[in-house]
Amino acid sequence: MFSVSMDVDRFEHYALPQTSGQFVMPDDNTVVSVDKDGNPVSYFANDVWDYNAFFNRTNEGKWNYKINFHPEKHNPELLLELKQRIYFLIWGVKGDLLHMGGDTFRKFSACHSVAQCVNIALRVFKGTAIGSFSLLNNELVFSQILHHNKGLSEKSVLNRLHALSVLTQVNSHFPESSRYTLGLLEGKSLEKIAKQYSTAGKGHYPTVIPVIYEQLMGRLVQNVTSAYERLSHLRDVKAYARQYGLTERQSVDEFKAIEGACFFSLSAFTGMRISELTQISATSYKEIDLDGITLCTLRSWTRKLEKVPREDVWACAPICKKALEVLTVLNDDYRLSKGDIHRSPRFTFDGTGGRGDNIFRQLEDVALNTQNLRKLFREYSKHLDISYDPVEMDEVYRLLNPLVLARYNPIKAREDGTFYWHFSTHSLRRTFAHFVVGNGLVTLAALKHQFKHISLSMTAIYASHSEVLTLMGIENPASIKKAVEEAEMESHKIYLKDMMDNPQKQSGGYMKTFEGDPKVMTEEQFEALAKSTQGANKSTGYGRCFAGEKCKMTHLFEPSGCVGRDCENLNINQAEAKRWQQRHQRIGARLRQMKDMGFYNRNTLARELTDIRSAEKVMTDHNIAFERFELGAL
């Protein structure tokens, strides 16, 4: 949202004078909002103050720029003072216009949030004699707000208390008798009170569990790549229907799914906030050459905590380039603004109640602002329909997500009583952090830059082994890359030969792709196999993935996921199986040490529990004796 501090001159004409010794208050005819040309839009007497015409420049939901006072829910005198305080919070007076506390900076979004939180908090006093903010100095009066908030989360209580505290900053505009502070118990901070009077902790957006994340990332790559291969047919939804034998309704639905896949990918492969997704454009993808290595980036704008929007850069994966190209052409023949990826054409259909299969007429484009992108994410989550099995997945889910508020619960029920996983941008952002840091791809410092400045972390997803080392800061100049690749090829052939000579000592699904007895393979066939798989295999030390860029990325994020489903691209030989045995012993010892110390890191515990179960499967497949690790022992 735009800053309240911008274009001060538009407000100056309507600002109240500051008269020494007098307290000038807004009256019913005082202008409280203006349009971009400085013309009045809302007045103090209005129940709703509308700031869309001045501040809403990015097609966000209109409710984000309206302050609704809900007079029917308040003590009238208390509501009047609330309106006065919100007025001064936004406007100030002549000589102190649009600033509070000297140079304190405030964004409209902050003012909107304060007005909303205080409005809800003060409703407890409807029908009472509490008609002045100054009465909040009294501990008993203030405690009514606290008791009314019981049942909310710690974060919600803290937000309301903080909003009430912010309005004390406008005390200087009121007579001494009308000024207030919060009636806090002695020695109690807002944080302590919020914790005391809430029934739940702060909670957080859920982290996507490994087995779900694996499926998501694989589906995203598959869906975006598939759309990219049909790029020339995506400009016209009607022509697309004719080309692929679909009804026009089916074609519209397919375009909406493609749109969801592309925006999902831009979020999942960067960790962008949803507000940052609204700021990217068709030209945001840029490639940077660093010592012979191509790095992929997305350019966008960051508004959070900034006085003015600032251009930032995110490292990303090459799939983001395809996603942007698809979004740029998707139904572009019907867009009112060509090439604008945030304009999405809409249609009505023929038939009774518009339930027919053919397009009847075109409607005004949807603006893909934060509100509509959230809706797009909800619909695409339903389209993905990735199943959640409580029996198999609850254990890891609870470890990764000890407290998720009900409104953030990602596990949604289907009509038949089964469940699927709902994704949100903030959930993807949290999961991004969990996997790239938890799996050693980047440091916390690098992640900080990725989320607000710049990091090269996610480029490692599609990078070769030598490029991963470069991104992680290990010296590996491009000049010696050829020698490294030759050494890797020799190692690769040794690995393949062991596979072909000892198929009974392998596990995973890759060996099943060979028909007949692999030992009869000729030398020419072996060399051809080695050459064809040279650039398509990656080793984690606990198995080898032969899928290359087509891999569902389990071997990078969670190698254990490949083991659990006997991935068709995975092979584990006897030496790697023994490493799983050592890993099982090592992780078990570490978890017991955590128990003895009374310290648990739930992110680590969830990941290592998955690794332990995978190790036990590998040892079973390779006839290695072991003792099953029991989580209940902790």
C-alpha positions as CSV (number, residue, x, y, z in Angstrom):
1,M,0.0,0.0,0.0
2,F,1.1,3.5,-0.7
3,S,2.6,5.6,2.1
4,V,0.5,8.3,3.8
5,S,3.6,10.5,3.6
6,M,3.4,10.9,-0.2
7,D,1.9,14.0,-2.0
8,V,1.4,16.0,1.2
9,D,0.4,19.1,-0.9
10,R,-2.8,17.3,-1.9
11,F,-3.9,17.4,1.8
12,E,-2.6,20.8,2.8
13,H,-5.7,22.7,1.6
14,Y,-7.9,20.7,4.0
15,A,-5.6,20.4,7.0
16,L,-6.9,21.8,10.3
17,P,-5.0,24.8,11.7
18,Q,-2.8,24.4,14.8
19,T,-3.8,27.1,17.2
20,S,-1.7,27.7,20.4
21,G,-3.7,26.7,23.5
22,Q,-6.7,25.5,21.5
23,F,-7.6,22.0,20.3
24,V,-9.2,22.2,16.9
25,M,-11.2,19.0,16.2
26,P,-12.6,17.8,12.9
27,D,-16.4,18.4,12.5
28,D,-18.9,16.6,10.3
29,N,-17.9,18.5,7.2
30,T,-14.1,18.0,7.6
31,V,-12.6,16.3,4.6
32,V,-11.0,13.0,5.6
33,S,-10.0,11.6,2.2
34,V,-9.2,13.0,-1.3
35,D,-8.7,11.7,-4.8
36,K,-5.4,11.8,-6.8
37,D,-6.2,15.4,-7.8
38,G,-6.9,16.5,-4.2
39,N,-10.7,16.7,-4.5
40,P,-12.8,15.6,-1.5
41,V,-14.1,12.0,-1.4
42,S,-15.2,11.3,2.2
43,Y,-16.1,13.5,5.1
44,F,-15.8,13.1,8.9
45,A,-19.5,12.4,9.3
46,N,-19.4,9.4,6.9
47,D,-19.5,5.9,8.4
48,V,-17.0,4.7,5.8
49,W,-13.9,6.7,4.8
50,D,-12.8,5.7,1.3
51,Y,-9.2,6.2,0.4
52,N,-9.1,4.1,-2.9
53,A,-9.0,7.1,-5.2
54,F,-5.8,8.4,-3.7
55,F,-3.9,5.3,-2.4
56,N,-5.0,2.3,-4.4
57,R,-2.7,2.4,-7.4
58,T,-2.1,-1.4,-7.8
59,N,-5.7,-2.7,-8.2
60,E,-5.8,-4.2,-4.7
61,G,-9.1,-5.1,-3.1
62,K,-11.1,-1.9,-2.4
63,W,-11.8,-3.0,1.2
64,N,-8.1,-2.6,1.9
65,Y,-8.5,1.2,1.5
66,K,-11.8,1.7,3.3
67,I,-12.1,2.4,7.0
68,N,-15.6,1.3,8.2
69,F,-16.5,2.4,11.7
70,H,-19.7,0.3,12.1
71,P,-21.6,2.8,14.3
72,E,-24.3,0.3,15.2
73,K,-21.8,-1.7,17.2
74,H,-20.4,1.1,19.5
75,N,-21.0,3.6,22.3
76,P,-21.6,6.8,20.2
77,E,-19.3,9.0,22.3
78,L,-16.5,6.5,22.3
79,L,-16.9,6.0,18.5
80,L,-16.7,9.8,18.0
81,E,-13.4,9.9,19.8
82,L,-12.1,6.9,17.8
83,K,-12.9,8.8,14.6
84,Q,-11.1,11.8,15.9
85,R,-8.0,9.8,16.8
86,I,-8.0,8.0,13.5
87,Y,-8.3,11.3,11.7
88,F,-5.2,12.7,13.5
89,L,-3.3,9.5,13.0
90,I,-3.7,9.9,9.2
91,W,-3.8,13.7,8.8
92,G,-2.2,15.4,11.8
93,V,-2.7,19.2,11.5
94,K,-1.1,22.0,9.6
95,G,2.6,22.1,10.5
96,D,2.6,18.5,11.5
97,L,0.8,17.0,8.5
98,L,0.9,13.3,7.9
99,H,3.6,12.7,10.4
100,M,3.5,11.6,14.0
101,G,6.3,12.0,16.6
102,G,8.5,14.2,14.3
103,D,9.9,12.1,11.5
104,T,8.0,8.9,12.3
105,F,6.9,7.3,9.1
106,R,3.5,5.7,8.7
107,K,2.0,3.8,5.8
108,F,-1.8,3.8,5.1
109,S,-1.9,0.1,5.6
110,A,-0.7,0.6,9.2
111,C,-3.4,3.2,9.8
112,H,-6.0,0.9,8.3
113,S,-4.9,-1.9,10.6
114,V,-5.0,0.3,13.7
115,A,-8.5,1.5,12.9
116,Q,-9.8,-2.0,12.2
117,C,-8.2,-3.5,15.4
118,V,-9.3,-0.7,17.8
119,N,-12.8,-0.7,16.2
120,I,-13.3,-4.4,17.1
121,A,-11.7,-4.0,20.6
122,L,-14.0,-1.2,21.6
123,R,-17.2,-3.0,20.7
124,V,-17.3,-4.5,24.2
125,F,-18.4,-1.1,25.6
126,K,-21.6,-0.8,23.6
127,G,-24.5,-0.1,25.9
128,T,-22.1,1.0,28.7
129,A,-21.2,4.4,30.1
130,I,-17.6,4.1,28.8
131,G,-17.5,7.0,26.5
132,S,-13.9,8.3,26.6
133,F,-10.5,6.8,25.8
134,S,-9.2,8.3,29.1
135,L,-11.2,5.7,31.0
136,L,-8.8,3.1,29.6
137,N,-6.3,4.3,32.2
138,N,-8.4,2.4,34.7
139,E,-7.2,-1.1,35.2
140,L,-10.7,-2.4,35.7
141,V,-12.0,-0.8,32.5
142,F,-9.1,-2.0,30.5
143,S,-9.5,-5.5,31.8
144,Q,-12.9,-5.7,30.1
145,I,-11.1,-5.6,26.8
146,L,-8.7,-8.3,27.9
147,H,-11.5,-10.6,29.1
148,H,-13.5,-10.0,25.9
149,N,-10.5,-11.1,23.9
150,K,-10.1,-14.4,25.6
151,G,-10.5,-17.2,23.1
152,L,-8.3,-15.4,20.5
153,S,-4.8,-16.3,19.5
154,E,-1.9,-14.6,21.2
155,K,-1.1,-12.8,17.9
156,S,-4.7,-11.4,17.6
157,V,-4.7,-10.2,21.2
158,L,-1.3,-8.5,20.7
159,N,-2.4,-6.8,17.5
160,R,-5.4,-5.2,19.3
161,L,-3.4,-4.1,22.3
162,H,-0.7,-2.7,20.0
163,A,-3.3,-0.7,18.0
164,L,-4.7,0.8,21.2
165,S,-1.2,1.8,22.2
166,V,-0.5,3.5,18.8
167,L,-3.5,5.8,19.3
168,T,-1.9,7.2,22.5
169,Q,0.6,8.9,20.0
170,V,-2.1,11.4,19.1
171,N,-2.7,12.5,22.7
172,S,-1.2,15.9,22.0
173,H,-4.2,16.8,19.9
174,F,-6.5,16.3,22.9
175,P,-7.0,18.2,26.2
176,E,-5.1,16.9,29.2
177,S,-8.3,15.3,30.6
178,S,-8.9,13.3,27.4
179,R,-5.4,11.8,27.1
180,Y,-4.9,8.1,28.0
181,T,-2.5,5.3,28.5
182,L,-3.4,1.6,28.8
183,G,-4.2,0.4,32.3
184,L,-1.5,-2.3,32.3
185,L,-0.8,-4.3,35.3
186,E,2.5,-3.2,37.0
187,G,5.5,-4.8,35.3
188,K,3.4,-6.3,32.5
189,S,4.3,-5.7,28.8
190,L,1.9,-6.0,25.9
191,E,3.5,-9.3,24.9
192,K,3.1,-10.8,28.4
193,I,-0.5,-9.7,28.6
194,A,-1.3,-11.1,25.2
195,K,0.2,-14.4,26.2
196,Q,-1.7,-14.4,29.5
197,Y,-5.2,-13.6,28.0
198,S,-5.1,-15.7,24.9
199,T,-6.0,-19.4,24.6
200,A,-3.5,-20.3,21.9
201,G,0.0,-19.3,21.0
202,K,1.0,-17.1,18.1
203,G,0.8,-19.9,15.7
204,H,2.2,-19.8,12.2
205,Y,1.5,-20.6,8.6
206,P,2.0,-24.3,8.1
207,T,5.2,-25.8,6.7
208,V,4.4,-28.2,3.8
209,I,5.5,-31.7,4.8
210,P,8.1,-33.4,2.5
211,V,5.9,-35.9,0.8
212,I,3.4,-33.2,-0.2
213,Y,6.1,-30.7,-1.2
214,E,7.7,-33.2,-3.5
215,Q,4.5,-33.8,-5.3
216,L,3.8,-30.0,-5.5
217,M,7.1,-29.1,-7.0
218,G,7.0,-32.0,-9.5
219,R,3.5,-31.0,-10.6
220,L,4.4,-27.4,-11.0
221,V,7.4,-28.2,-13.3
222,Q,5.2,-30.6,-15.2
223,N,2.3,-28.2,-15.7
224,V,4.3,-25.1,-16.6
225,T,6.5,-27.1,-19.0
226,S,3.4,-28.6,-20.6
227,A,1.9,-25.2,-21.1
228,Y,5.1,-23.7,-22.4
229,E,5.3,-26.4,-25.1
230,R,1.8,-25.2,-26.3
231,L,2.8,-21.6,-26.1
232,S,1.8,-20.7,-29.6
233,H,-1.8,-21.9,-28.9
234,L,-2.4,-20.0,-25.7
235,R,-3.3,-16.5,-27.0
236,D,-6.9,-17.3,-27.8
237,V,-9.1,-19.4,-25.5
238,K,-11.6,-20.1,-28.3
239,A,-8.9,-21.2,-30.8
240,Y,-7.4,-23.3,-28.1
241,A,-10.7,-25.1,-27.6
242,R,-10.9,-25.9,-31.3
243,Q,-7.2,-27.0,-31.5
244,Y,-7.5,-29.5,-28.7
245,G,-11.1,-30.7,-29.1
246,L,-12.4,-29.0,-25.9
247,T,-15.6,-27.1,-25.2
248,E,-15.0,-23.4,-24.6
249,R,-15.9,-23.8,-20.9
250,Q,-13.3,-26.6,-20.6
251,S,-10.7,-24.3,-22.4
252,V,-11.4,-21.4,-20.0
253,D,-11.0,-23.8,-17.0
254,E,-7.7,-25.1,-18.4
255,F,-6.4,-21.6,-18.9
256,K,-7.3,-20.8,-15.3
257,A,-5.4,-23.9,-14.1
258,I,-2.4,-22.8,-16.2
259,E,-2.5,-19.3,-14.7
260,G,-2.5,-20.9,-11.2
261,A,0.4,-23.1,-12.0
262,C,2.5,-20.2,-13.3
263,F,1.9,-17.9,-10.3
264,F,2.4,-20.9,-7.9
265,S,5.8,-21.6,-9.5
266,L,6.9,-17.9,-9.2
267,S,6.0,-18.1,-5.5
268,A,7.4,-21.6,-4.8
269,F,10.7,-21.1,-6.5
270,T,11.5,-17.7,-4.9
271,G,9.7,-17.4,-1.6
272,M,8.1,-14.2,-2.7
273,R,5.3,-12.7,-0.7
274,I,1.9,-12.4,-2.4
275,S,2.3,-8.6,-2.5
276,E,5.6,-9.0,-4.3
277,L,3.9,-11.3,-6.9
278,T,1.6,-8.4,-7.8
279,Q,4.6,-6.3,-8.7
280,I,6.4,-8.6,-11.2
281,S,5.9,-8.1,-14.9
282,A,6.5,-9.9,-18.2
283,T,10.1,-8.6,-18.2
284,S,11.0,-9.5,-14.6
285,Y,13.1,-12.5,-15.5
286,K,16.8,-11.7,-16.0
287,E,19.8,-14.0,-16.4
288,I,23.2,-13.0,-14.9
289,D,26.5,-14.5,-16.1
290,L,28.9,-15.1,-13.2
291,D,32.2,-16.7,-14.2
292,G,30.7,-18.8,-16.9
293,I,27.7,-19.8,-14.8
294,T,24.2,-18.5,-15.7
295,L,22.2,-17.4,-12.7
296,C,18.4,-16.9,-12.9
297,T,16.7,-14.0,-11.2
298,L,13.3,-12.3,-10.9
299,R,13.0,-8.5,-10.5
300,S,10.1,-7.2,-8.5
301,W,9.3,-4.4,-6.0
302,T,9.3,-4.6,-2.2
303,R,6.9,-2.3,-0.3
304,K,7.0,-3.9,3.1
305,L,8.7,-1.7,5.7
306,E,9.7,0.7,3.0
307,K,8.9,4.4,2.6
308,V,8.8,4.1,-1.1
309,P,8.7,0.9,-3.3
310,R,12.2,-0.5,-3.9
311,E,13.3,-2.8,-6.7
312,D,14.7,-6.1,-5.4
313,V,16.1,-9.2,-7.0
314,W,15.2,-12.8,-6.2
315,A,17.2,-15.9,-7.3
316,C,15.0,-18.4,-9.0
317,A,14.9,-21.5,-11.1
318,P,14.7,-21.5,-15.0
319,I,11.1,-22.7,-14.7
320,C,10.2,-19.1,-13.7
321,K,11.2,-17.9,-17.1
322,K,8.8,-20.3,-18.7
323,A,6.1,-19.4,-16.3
324,L,6.4,-15.7,-17.1
325,E,6.4,-16.3,-20.8
326,V,3.2,-18.4,-20.5
327,L,1.5,-15.7,-18.4
328,T,2.4,-13.1,-20.9
329,V,0.7,-14.7,-23.8
330,L,-2.1,-16.5,-21.9
331,N,-5.4,-15.4,-23.5
332,D,-3.7,-12.2,-24.5
333,D,-6.0,-11.7,-27.5
334,Y,-8.8,-11.1,-25.1
335,R,-6.9,-8.9,-22.6
336,L,-7.9,-5.2,-22.5
337,S,-4.2,-4.5,-21.7
338,K,-1.9,-6.6,-23.9
339,G,1.0,-8.4,-22.2
340,D,-0.2,-7.4,-18.6
341,I,0.1,-10.6,-16.6
342,H,-2.1,-9.3,-13.9
343,R,-5.1,-8.9,-16.2
344,S,-7.2,-12.1,-16.5
345,P,-10.1,-12.1,-19.1
346,R,-13.5,-13.3,-17.8
347,F,-16.5,-14.6,-19.7
348,T,-20.1,-15.7,-19.3
349,F,-21.5,-18.8,-20.9
350,D,-24.7,-19.5,-22.9
351,G,-27.5,-21.8,-21.8
352,T,-29.9,-21.6,-18.8
353,G,-28.2,-19.8,-16.0
354,G,-25.0,-19.6,-17.9
355,R,-24.4,-23.3,-17.6
356,G,-23.7,-23.9,-21.2
357,D,-20.4,-24.9,-22.9
358,N,-19.9,-21.9,-25.2
359,I,-18.8,-18.4,-24.4
360,F,-21.7,-15.9,-24.5
361,R,-19.9,-12.7,-23.9
362,Q,-16.7,-11.2,-22.4
363,L,-16.7,-9.4,-19.1
364,E,-14.3,-6.9,-17.7
365,D,-10.8,-8.3,-16.9
366,V,-10.1,-9.5,-13.4
367,A,-7.2,-7.5,-11.8
368,L,-4.9,-10.1,-10.1
369,N,-4.3,-8.2,-6.9
370,T,-3.5,-9.8,-3.6
371,Q,-7.1,-10.7,-3.0
372,N,-7.6,-12.3,-6.4
373,L,-4.2,-14.1,-6.2
374,R,-5.3,-15.7,-2.9
375,K,-8.4,-16.9,-4.7
376,L,-6.4,-18.2,-7.6
377,F,-4.2,-20.2,-5.1
378,R,-7.3,-21.7,-3.5
379,E,-8.7,-22.8,-6.8
380,Y,-5.4,-24.2,-8.0
381,S,-5.0,-26.1,-4.7
382,K,-8.3,-27.8,-5.5
383,H,-7.2,-28.4,-9.0
384,L,-3.9,-30.1,-7.8
385,D,-5.9,-32.2,-5.4
386,I,-2.8,-33.6,-3.7
387,S,-4.1,-36.1,-1.2
388,Y,-3.3,-36.0,2.5
389,D,-3.4,-39.3,4.3
390,P,-3.7,-38.7,8.1
391,V,-2.5,-42.3,8.9
392,E,0.7,-41.9,7.0
393,M,1.3,-38.1,7.4
394,D,0.0,-36.9,10.7
395,E,3.2,-37.8,12.6
396,V,5.4,-35.6,10.4
397,Y,2.8,-32.9,10.1
398,R,2.5,-32.5,13.9
399,L,6.3,-32.3,14.3
400,L,6.7,-29.6,11.7
401,N,3.5,-27.7,12.7
402,P,2.9,-27.9,16.5
403,L,0.5,-24.9,16.4
404,V,-1.4,-23.9,13.3
405,L,-4.4,-21.7,13.8
406,A,-7.7,-23.0,12.4
407,R,-8.0,-20.4,9.7
408,Y,-4.5,-21.5,8.4
409,N,-5.2,-25.2,8.5
410,P,-4.0,-26.6,5.1
411,I,-5.8,-29.9,5.4
412,K,-9.2,-29.6,3.7
413,A,-11.9,-32.3,3.5
414,R,-13.3,-33.6,0.2
415,E,-17.0,-34.6,-0.1
416,D,-16.1,-38.2,0.2
417,G,-14.4,-37.7,3.6
418,T,-10.8,-37.9,2.3
419,F,-8.5,-34.9,2.5
420,Y,-6.3,-32.8,0.3
421,W,-3.6,-30.1,1.0
422,H,-4.4,-26.4,0.5
423,F,-1.4,-24.2,-0.4
424,S,-0.9,-20.5,0.4
425,T,1.9,-18.2,-0.7
426,H,3.0,-17.6,2.9
427,S,3.0,-21.4,3.5
428,L,5.2,-21.8,0.4
429,R,7.5,-19.1,1.7
430,R,7.8,-20.8,5.1
431,T,8.4,-24.1,3.4
432,F,11.0,-22.6,1.1
433,A,13.0,-21.5,4.2
434,H,12.6,-24.8,5.9
435,F,14.0,-26.9,3.0
436,V,16.8,-24.7,1.6
437,V,18.2,-24.0,5.1
438,G,17.3,-27.4,6.6
439,N,19.0,-29.2,3.8
440,G,22.1,-27.1,3.7
441,L,21.5,-25.4,0.3
442,V,22.0,-22.0,1.8
443,T,22.8,-20.2,5.1
444,L,20.4,-18.2,7.1
445,A,22.2,-15.1,5.9
446,A,21.7,-16.0,2.3
447,L,18.0,-16.8,3.0
448,K,17.6,-13.3,4.5
449,H,18.9,-11.8,1.4
450,Q,16.6,-13.9,-0.8
451,F,13.6,-12.9,1.1
452,K,14.4,-9.2,1.1
453,H,17.5,-8.5,-1.0
454,I,19.3,-11.1,-3.2
455,S,20.4,-14.7,-2.9
456,L,21.6,-17.3,-5.3
457,S,20.2,-20.3,-3.4
458,M,17.4,-21.6,-5.5
459,T,19.5,-21.6,-8.6
460,A,21.1,-24.7,-7.2
461,I,17.9,-26.6,-8.0
462,Y,18.8,-27.1,-11.6
463,A,22.5,-26.6,-11.4
464,S,25.2,-29.2,-12.0
465,H,27.2,-30.5,-9.1
466,S,30.1,-28.0,-9.8
467,E,27.6,-25.1,-10.0
468,V,26.1,-26.1,-6.7
469,L,29.6,-25.8,-5.1
470,T,30.1,-22.4,-6.7
471,L,26.8,-21.2,-5.3
472,M,27.7,-22.5,-1.8
473,G,30.9,-20.5,-1.9
474,I,33.3,-23.3,-2.5
475,E,36.1,-22.5,-4.9
476,N,35.4,-24.2,-8.2
477,P,36.3,-21.8,-11.1
478,A,34.7,-22.4,-14.4
479,S,38.2,-22.9,-15.9
480,I,38.5,-26.4,-14.2
481,K,35.0,-27.4,-14.9
482,K,35.9,-29.7,-17.7
483,A,38.4,-31.7,-15.6
484,V,35.7,-32.0,-12.9
485,E,33.2,-33.3,-15.4
486,E,35.7,-35.9,-16.7
487,A,36.4,-37.2,-13.2
488,E,32.6,-37.4,-12.6
489,M,32.2,-39.4,-15.8
490,E,34.7,-42.0,-14.7
491,S,33.0,-42.3,-11.3
492,H,29.7,-42.5,-13.1
493,K,30.8,-45.5,-15.2
494,I,32.1,-47.3,-12.1
495,Y,28.7,-46.9,-10.5
496,L,26.8,-48.1,-13.6
497,K,29.1,-51.1,-14.0
498,D,28.3,-52.2,-10.4
499,M,24.6,-51.8,-11.1
500,M,24.7,-53.9,-14.3
501,D,27.0,-56.6,-12.7
502,N,25.1,-56.9,-9.4
503,P,21.4,-56.1,-10.0
504,Q,20.4,-58.2,-6.9
505,K,22.4,-55.8,-4.7
506,Q,20.4,-52.7,-5.8
507,S,17.2,-51.2,-4.6
508,G,15.0,-48.3,-5.8
509,G,12.9,-48.3,-9.0
510,Y,15.6,-47.5,-11.6
511,M,16.7,-51.1,-12.3
512,K,13.1,-52.1,-13.1
513,T,13.3,-50.0,-16.2
514,F,15.7,-52.5,-17.8
515,E,14.1,-55.4,-19.6
516,G,15.8,-58.8,-19.4
517,D,19.1,-59.4,-17.7
518,P,21.3,-56.2,-17.6
519,K,24.5,-58.3,-17.5
520,V,24.1,-59.1,-21.3
521,M,24.5,-55.5,-22.2
522,T,27.2,-55.0,-24.8
523,E,30.1,-52.6,-24.4
524,E,28.6,-50.2,-27.0
525,Q,25.2,-50.3,-25.2
526,F,27.0,-49.6,-21.9
527,E,28.8,-46.6,-23.3
528,A,25.6,-45.3,-24.8
529,L,23.9,-45.7,-21.4
530,A,26.7,-43.9,-19.7
531,K,26.7,-41.0,-22.2
532,S,22.9,-40.7,-22.1
533,T,22.8,-40.6,-18.3
534,Q,25.9,-38.6,-17.7
535,G,24.2,-35.2,-17.3
536,A,21.0,-36.7,-16.0
537,N,22.2,-38.2,-12.7
538,K,22.8,-36.6,-9.4
539,S,24.1,-38.3,-6.3
540,T,23.3,-37.5,-2.7
541,G,25.7,-40.1,-1.3
542,Y,22.7,-42.2,-0.2
543,G,21.5,-43.0,-3.7
544,R,21.6,-41.8,-7.3
545,C,18.8,-40.1,-9.2
546,F,18.8,-40.6,-13.0
547,A,16.0,-38.1,-13.9
548,G,18.1,-34.9,-14.3
549,E,16.0,-31.8,-14.7
550,K,12.9,-33.9,-15.0
551,C,13.3,-35.1,-11.4
552,K,10.6,-34.2,-8.9
553,M,13.4,-32.7,-6.9
554,T,13.1,-35.1,-4.0
555,H,16.8,-36.0,-4.2
556,L,17.7,-32.3,-3.5
557,F,15.1,-31.5,-1.0
558,E,14.4,-34.8,0.8
559,P,16.2,-37.9,-0.6
560,S,14.2,-40.0,1.8
561,G,11.0,-39.3,-0.2
562,C,12.4,-41.2,-3.2
563,V,13.1,-44.2,-1.0
564,G,9.7,-44.4,0.4
565,R,8.0,-44.8,-2.9
566,D,10.7,-46.7,-4.8
567,C,11.1,-43.8,-7.2
568,E,11.6,-45.0,-10.8
569,N,14.6,-42.8,-11.1
570,L,16.4,-43.8,-7.9
571,N,19.1,-46.5,-7.4
572,I,20.8,-47.4,-4.2
573,N,23.7,-49.8,-4.3
574,Q,25.2,-51.9,-1.4
575,A,27.7,-49.2,-0.4
576,E,25.0,-46.6,-0.3
577,A,22.8,-48.9,1.8
578,K,25.5,-49.2,4.4
579,R,25.6,-45.4,4.5
580,W,21.9,-45.5,5.3
581,Q,22.7,-47.9,8.1
582,Q,25.3,-45.5,9.5
583,R,22.9,-42.6,9.1
584,H,20.2,-44.5,11.0
585,Q,22.6,-45.0,13.9
586,R,23.8,-41.5,13.8
587,I,20.4,-39.8,13.7
588,G,19.0,-42.1,16.4
589,A,21.9,-41.2,18.7
590,R,21.4,-37.5,18.0
591,L,17.7,-37.7,18.8
592,R,18.4,-39.5,22.1
593,Q,20.9,-36.8,23.0
594,M,18.2,-34.2,22.3
595,K,16.0,-36.0,24.7
596,D,18.7,-36.1,27.4
597,M,19.2,-32.4,27.0
598,G,15.5,-31.6,27.0
599,F,15.9,-29.7,23.7
600,Y,13.8,-30.4,20.6
601,N,14.0,-28.7,17.2
602,R,10.8,-29.8,15.6
603,N,11.9,-28.9,12.1
604,T,15.0,-31.1,12.5
605,L,13.1,-33.8,14.3
606,A,10.5,-34.1,11.5
607,R,13.1,-34.3,8.8
608,E,15.2,-36.8,10.7
609,L,12.3,-39.0,11.5
610,T,11.6,-39.3,7.8
611,D,15.2,-40.2,7.2
612,I,15.1,-42.8,9.9
613,R,12.1,-44.6,8.4
614,S,13.7,-44.4,4.9
615,A,16.9,-45.9,6.3
616,E,14.9,-48.8,7.8
617,K,13.3,-49.5,4.4
618,V,16.7,-49.5,2.7
619,M,18.2,-51.8,5.2
620,T,15.2,-54.1,4.8
621,D,15.7,-54.1,1.0
622,H,19.4,-54.9,1.4
623,N,19.0,-57.5,4.2
624,I,20.9,-55.4,6.7
625,A,19.9,-56.2,10.3
626,F,18.7,-53.2,12.4
627,E,16.6,-52.3,15.5
628,R,13.5,-50.1,14.7
629,F,13.7,-46.7,16.1
630,E,10.7,-45.8,18.3
631,L,9.7,-42.1,18.5
632,G,7.6,-42.8,21.6
633,A,10.9,-43.4,23.5
634,L,11.4,-39.6,23.4
